[in-house]
């Protein structure tokens, strides 16, 4: 098992920024901290938002990365 560090952008009430640029209570993950920070800086909807960091245990860290990339490409 491997530890996977993921990032999300949250507003003041705990909603997550989605790939479509809207806020939702569904968790949206970024694999790269710089990518999350760039999204935060370029999105005017993100005033008052923060980049949150969390870690989780994954049996296949590459699977988690591939899933995130696939979901972003599909949007």
SULGI-V521528 format. One line per field, one symbol per residue. burial: I if it has 9 or more other C-alpha atoms within 8 Angstrom, else O. Layout:
burial: ???
This chain:
burial: OOIIIIIIIIIOOOIIIIOOOOOIOOOIOIIOIOIIIOOIOOOOOIOOIOIOOOOOOIOOIOOIIOOIOOOOOOO
